[in-house]
């Protein structure tokens, strides 16, 4: 009888100025693999080396990826990337910085990973390790949030880099990249493509980001602005919120 594959229990841990609160929870919770998120500093590498030695002694597989634990977006992105690579992921938000703790919590909400906090037995000062021992491990509640779809991220990225962009151009880009909303389109008319773009991309992005959208006639825009083939109504959309990694600056789809 063929044995069922059991997913690895993977722990993501930002590296800070301590050892026990990284090594001991991984051992206690039976981690199969640990992914360390290590900032680029000599002191962090010294603590990272001590943590890696601890995992070697405990016979726990580990790998290290670079991460600026003082940058929110880098922390979110790095932890979310780990969560997307593995099936069963827990995130230690007690290590690293307060910024990476916030980023880790957000990444868990977006990916379904499990955040936990480690309470130390003793707290010291930053001249040495900031803590020693582990008194308790707490699994934290999460409030799931929807991640933007691949096609929404790609469209927003393209518009931000090339705005103003016509809907006709977005359709061409979507076809070239085989984005899901249009990849299976088998209709013969161009109007169908515009309806798909509006239904699956423009309207959901506007609704999600609570856009202020104005629709006007093509004659009211500068000469270089061109209306769409379907409806001839240029759209200027200013996003009042943004997905992680985007600038939050105005984007325009004509």
PLY file of the C-alpha trace (Angstrom):
ply
format ascii 1.0
element vertex 254
property float x
property float y
property float z
element edge 253
property int vertex1
property int vertex2
end_header
0.00 0.00 0.00
1.38 3.34 -1.02
1.99 5.71 1.88
0.39 9.13 1.79
2.80 12.05 1.51
2.81 14.17 4.65
3.69 17.85 4.13
6.71 19.24 5.93
6.01 21.36 8.99
7.83 24.53 8.02
8.56 27.48 10.32
9.45 30.94 9.03
11.51 33.02 11.47
12.94 36.52 11.14
16.41 36.66 12.71
16.91 39.04 15.63
19.34 39.36 18.50
18.38 36.15 20.26
18.67 32.38 19.90
16.38 30.50 22.28
13.13 32.02 21.00
13.96 30.68 17.54
15.53 27.30 18.25
13.44 26.03 21.17
9.97 26.58 19.61
11.05 24.80 16.43
12.11 21.81 18.53
9.04 21.92 20.78
6.59 22.17 17.88
8.30 19.48 15.83
9.39 21.57 12.86
10.76 19.60 9.91
12.30 22.66 8.26
13.01 26.25 9.25
13.38 29.18 6.87
15.37 31.99 8.50
14.76 35.53 7.25
18.07 37.25 7.90
18.87 40.96 7.58
22.14 42.09 6.05
24.18 42.99 9.12
27.18 41.44 10.83
25.44 41.19 14.19
22.38 39.49 12.68
24.64 37.00 10.91
26.36 36.19 14.22
23.04 35.38 15.86
21.92 33.60 12.69
24.99 31.37 12.87
24.19 30.48 16.49
20.59 29.68 15.53
21.73 27.50 12.64
24.07 25.63 14.97
21.10 24.97 17.24
19.06 23.56 14.36
21.97 21.37 13.30
22.18 19.94 16.83
18.42 19.31 16.81
18.65 17.71 13.34
16.22 20.23 11.81
16.69 21.16 8.16
17.08 24.88 7.59
17.70 27.48 4.94
18.33 31.22 5.04
16.88 33.91 2.80
17.71 37.64 2.89
15.09 39.96 4.35
15.12 43.50 5.70
13.21 42.89 8.92
12.86 46.66 9.42
11.01 47.08 6.12
7.29 46.24 6.26
6.83 45.34 2.60
9.98 43.24 2.46
8.87 41.37 5.59
5.37 40.75 4.19
6.71 39.67 0.82
9.44 37.40 2.17
7.15 35.61 4.61
4.34 35.30 2.06
6.81 33.81 -0.41
7.76 31.13 2.12
4.08 30.43 2.79
3.44 30.01 -0.94
6.28 27.49 -1.32
5.13 25.10 1.39
1.82 23.62 2.46
2.08 23.70 6.27
3.71 26.94 7.45
3.93 28.55 10.89
5.45 31.98 11.47
7.36 32.99 14.59
6.49 36.66 15.03
8.38 37.02 18.33
11.78 37.06 16.67
13.10 39.80 14.40
11.72 43.31 14.80
8.35 44.84 15.63
8.03 45.70 11.95
8.59 42.10 10.87
6.07 40.99 13.53
3.42 43.18 11.91
4.50 42.02 8.45
4.37 38.40 9.56
0.85 38.78 10.94
-0.34 40.39 7.69
1.34 37.71 5.59
-0.38 35.01 7.67
-3.78 36.62 7.14
-3.19 36.72 3.40
-1.79 33.21 3.00
-3.39 31.09 5.72
-0.10 30.45 7.54
-0.24 30.14 11.34
1.37 32.90 13.44
2.63 32.23 16.94
4.28 34.25 19.70
7.02 32.98 22.02
7.24 34.30 25.56
10.73 34.15 27.01
11.61 33.03 30.52
13.98 35.94 31.02
14.56 39.18 29.18
17.97 40.81 29.11
19.44 43.70 27.19
20.68 44.09 23.63
24.32 43.94 24.72
23.79 40.20 24.73
20.82 38.10 23.68
17.63 40.04 24.40
16.02 36.95 25.93
16.73 33.51 27.33
14.62 30.35 27.54
10.99 29.85 26.55
8.14 30.12 29.04
5.19 29.66 26.68
4.20 29.50 23.02
0.92 31.08 21.93
-0.84 30.44 18.65
-2.37 33.73 17.56
-5.78 34.23 15.93
-5.93 35.46 12.35
-8.54 37.33 10.39
-8.24 36.10 6.81
-7.95 38.67 4.05
-8.20 38.04 0.34
-4.98 38.24 -1.62
-5.13 40.09 -4.94
-5.31 37.71 -7.86
-2.35 37.26 -10.18
-4.13 39.10 -12.99
-5.02 42.05 -10.78
-1.42 42.38 -9.57
-0.04 42.17 -13.12
-2.53 44.72 -14.44
-1.86 47.18 -11.60
1.88 46.78 -12.05
1.67 47.34 -15.80
-0.58 50.40 -15.43
1.64 51.92 -12.73
4.70 51.57 -14.98
3.07 52.66 -18.25
0.11 54.90 -17.43
-1.97 56.21 -19.00
-2.96 52.90 -20.58
-5.86 52.15 -22.89
-8.15 49.21 -22.33
-7.20 47.98 -25.78
-3.56 47.86 -24.70
-4.46 46.05 -21.45
-6.31 43.40 -23.44
-3.26 42.90 -25.67
-1.01 42.57 -22.60
-3.44 40.14 -20.96
-3.51 37.98 -24.10
0.27 38.03 -24.38
0.66 36.99 -20.72
-2.26 34.55 -20.89
-4.00 36.07 -17.88
-6.84 33.83 -16.66
-9.73 36.19 -17.41
-9.05 36.11 -21.14
-6.95 33.00 -21.72
-10.00 30.82 -22.36
-11.97 33.33 -24.40
-13.25 31.71 -27.58
-15.53 34.44 -28.83
-14.97 36.21 -32.12
-16.00 39.74 -31.19
-13.76 42.40 -29.68
-16.59 43.71 -27.51
-16.56 40.47 -25.57
-12.95 41.08 -24.57
-13.82 44.52 -23.24
-16.68 43.07 -21.21
-14.32 40.47 -19.73
-11.76 43.15 -18.84
-14.42 45.29 -17.21
-16.05 42.41 -15.30
-12.93 40.60 -14.09
-10.33 43.36 -13.77
-11.42 47.01 -13.88
-14.58 46.76 -11.74
-13.13 44.43 -9.06
-9.99 46.55 -8.67
-12.06 49.71 -8.41
-14.36 48.10 -5.83
-11.52 46.60 -3.78
-9.50 49.79 -3.63
-12.55 52.02 -3.12
-11.59 54.04 -6.15
-12.96 57.39 -7.04
-13.79 56.81 -10.68
-14.85 59.48 -13.12
-16.21 58.72 -16.56
-16.25 61.40 -19.21
-16.40 61.85 -22.96
-13.17 61.51 -24.92
-13.34 65.13 -25.99
-12.89 66.33 -22.42
-9.42 64.80 -22.09
-6.11 65.99 -23.51
-5.60 65.26 -27.24
-3.32 62.28 -26.52
-6.05 60.57 -24.52
-7.97 58.05 -26.57
-11.30 56.50 -25.56
-11.94 52.80 -25.61
-13.40 51.09 -28.64
-16.26 49.85 -26.53
-18.25 52.81 -25.23
-15.54 55.42 -25.95
-15.46 56.44 -22.28
-12.03 57.23 -20.85
-11.65 56.27 -17.21
-9.33 57.94 -14.73
-8.99 55.88 -11.55
-7.20 57.09 -8.40
-6.61 54.31 -5.88
-7.03 55.38 -2.29
-5.44 52.19 -0.95
-2.92 49.80 -2.36
-1.80 46.20 -2.22
1.52 45.44 -0.51
4.40 46.40 -2.72
2.52 49.03 -4.70
3.09 52.71 -4.24
-0.49 53.84 -3.72
0.07 56.49 -6.41
-2.70 57.35 -8.89
-3.12 55.05 -11.86
-5.01 55.85 -15.03
-6.79 53.51 -17.40
-8.27 55.24 -20.39
0 1
1 2
2 3
3 4
4 5
5 6
6 7
7 8
8 9
9 10
10 11
11 12
12 13
13 14
14 15
15 16
16 17
17 18
18 19
19 20
20 21
21 22
22 23
23 24
24 25
25 26
26 27
27 28
28 29
29 30
30 31
31 32
32 33
33 34
34 35
35 36
36 37
37 38
38 39
39 40
40 41
41 42
42 43
43 44
44 45
45 46
46 47
47 48
48 49
49 50
50 51
51 52
52 53
53 54
54 55
55 56
56 57
57 58
58 59
59 60
60 61
61 62
62 63
63 64
64 65
65 66
66 67
67 68
68 69
69 70
70 71
71 72
72 73
73 74
74 75
75 76
76 77
77 78
78 79
79 80
80 81
81 82
82 83
83 84
84 85
85 86
86 87
87 88
88 89
89 90
90 91
91 92
92 93
93 94
94 95
95 96
96 97
97 98
98 99
99 100
100 101
101 102
102 103
103 104
104 105
105 106
106 107
107 108
108 109
109 110
110 111
111 112
112 113
113 114
114 115
115 116
116 117
117 118
118 119
119 120
120 121
121 122
122 123
123 124
124 125
125 126
126 127
127 128
128 129
129 130
130 131
131 132
132 133
133 134
134 135
135 136
136 137
137 138
138 139
139 140
140 141
141 142
142 143
143 144
144 145
145 146
146 147
147 148
148 149
149 150
150 151
151 152
152 153
153 154
154 155
155 156
156 157
157 158
158 159
159 160
160 161
161 162
162 163
163 164
164 165
165 166
166 167
167 168
168 169
169 170
170 171
171 172
172 173
173 174
174 175
175 176
176 177
177 178
178 179
179 180
180 181
181 182
182 183
183 184
184 185
185 186
186 187
187 188
188 189
189 190
190 191
191 192
192 193
193 194
194 195
195 196
196 197
197 198
198 199
199 200
200 201
201 202
202 203
203 204
204 205
205 206
206 207
207 208
208 209
209 210
210 211
211 212
212 213
213 214
214 215
215 216
216 217
217 218
218 219
219 220
220 221
221 222
222 223
223 224
224 225
225 226
226 227
227 228
228 229
229 230
230 231
231 232
232 233
233 234
234 235
235 236
236 237
237 238
238 239
239 240
240 241
241 242
242 243
243 244
244 245
245 246
246 247
247 248
248 249
249 250
250 251
251 252
252 253
